Amino acid sequence: MANRTSASPDRARETADGVTTRALLGAGIFGFGFSGLIDVLLLHHVLQWHHLVSAIYPMDTLDGLRTNVLADGLFSIGMVVIAGIGAGVVWRAERRTDVPLATRPLAGAAIIGLGGFDLFDVLVDHTLLGLHHAVSQGGRYDPHWAVVSLLIVLAGVYIYRTGTRDASETPGEG
């Protein structure tokens, strides 16, 4: 342990699982942006259940549909930027360490970010702002969306914690 403090500044911030806090944050940001992309591509474009502002601009008029598709496109660009920032943070964290980053804690953090986006979507976009609702049924499925989002976050926590436990149970490595 003594040689960790004499290494780079990032090394000093390494958690017990062999991953820096910066890498975990980057993985979470990547998961958040990736989930937003999945949401807009699958639910908005492929299944066409709703659009970003479909509770404000109707999808059954040409002008309303154009506004919704534009909002979806701008949202997509934003999510690509967010996912790219997260991936860049993880990449930089990987480049600054002598050993490969532990996969399970990073995967857990990314899945927490996935569920975090979905939770943000249901609480902020659906409930607080009323921009749209899951399946465009006036919010009928929003509570279900919140439960699924929480389950995704809990799955990420489980994967993260089992990854950290596995790393701490293998003495002598690293």
N, C-alpha and C positions, 0 to 999 in steps of 0.2 A: 504494500500500500504506500510505502514511503516514496517510491519512485513515481507514483501517479501525481503527487503534488508538485514534483519537479518538472513534469512534462508540460505540454502546452496548456493554455488557459481553459480550453474546452475539456481537456482531460480532467481537470479539477471539478468540473460540473457533471462528470459522468455519474449516472445513477448506479445502483447496485446491480442492475440487470445488464450492464455492459453497453448501454445506449445513452448518449448525451440527452439532456433535457431539450436541447435545440433540435435534435433528430426526432424526438417524440412529438414536439410541437409541429415540426414540418410534416410529419406523417399525418397528424390530426388535421392540419390545414389541407393537405392533399385529399384526404378522405372527404372533407367537407365539400371541396370543389368538385370532386369526382361524383359525389352523390347528387349535387346540383345538376351536373351534366346528364347523369342517368335519368333524373327526374324529368328534365326538359325534353330530352330525346325520346324517352319511352312514353311517358304519360302525356306530354304536350303534343309531340309530333306524330309518333307512331300510333298510339291508341286514341289520341285526340279526346281524352277525357275532360280536359280543361286546358286553359292557357294561363299565362301569368296574371293577366288582368281581366279574366273572363267574367268575373262578378261585377266589373265596372263597365266593360265594353262588351256588348253581346257578340257571340260567335256566329250568330245566324244572319248577320248583315255583312256585306262586303267591306264596308269601312271598319266595322268592329273586328272582323277577322284580320284585316290588314294591321290594325293597331295591336291586336294580340300577337300576331306572328312577329311583328317588329319588336315588341317587348320580349318575346321569347328569344329572339335572336340576340338582342342586347344582353339579356340575362345569360345566354350561352357563352358569349364572349367574356363576361365577367367571371363565370365559373371556370373557363379555361385559364384565365389569368390567375385565379385563386389556386387552382390545382397546380399550375406551373410554378407558382411561388412556393407552395408546399414541397413539390418535388425538388426544386432548387435548394431549399433549406436542407432537405435530407441528403441530397448529393453533396453539398458543402460539408455537412457534418461527417459524412463518410470519408471525404477527402482529407479531413483534419485528424483522423484517428489512425493509429498503427494497425488496428485489428478490424475485421469486418463487424459491422453493427449487428446486434442480435435481431433476428427476423421476427420472432413471435411478439416481443414488445412493440416493435414498429407496426406489425400487422394489427395488433390490438389497438394501438393509437389511431391507425387509419380507419378502423371499423368504428371506433368511438366518434371520429369525425364524420363518418357516413351517417350514423344515427343522429349525431348532433345537427347536421343539416336538416334531416327530416323533422326533428323536433323543433328546430327554428322555423321551418316552413309551416308546420301546423300551428304553432303558437303565434308567430308574428304575421305571416302572409295570410293564413286562413282565419285566425281568430281576431287578432288585434286590428289588422289593416283591412280584412275582408276582401283581399284581392281576388281570391279564387277558393274553391273548395275541392277536396278530393272527390273525383268522379262527378263533379258538378251537380250534386244532389242537395244543395243548400246547407251543407255542413253535416249531413247525416252520418257520413263516414269519417269525419274529422276525429272523433274520439278513438276510433279504431286505428287511425293513422298515428295518433299520439302513442297508443299502446305498442304498436309495432316499432315505432321509433325508439321508445324506451327499451324494448327488448334487444334491438340492434346495439344500443349503447351498452347494455349489460353484457351482451355477447363479446363486445370489444374489451370491456373491463375483464371479463373472464379470460380471454385470450392473452391480454397483457399480463394479468396476474399469474397465470400458469407459465408464461414465458419467463417472468422474473423469478418464480419459484424454481423453475428448471435451471436457470442460470446460477442461482445461489446454491443449488444442491450439487453442482459439479465442481468440487474443490480442485485446486491445482491447475485449472485451465486459465489462459489469458495472460 
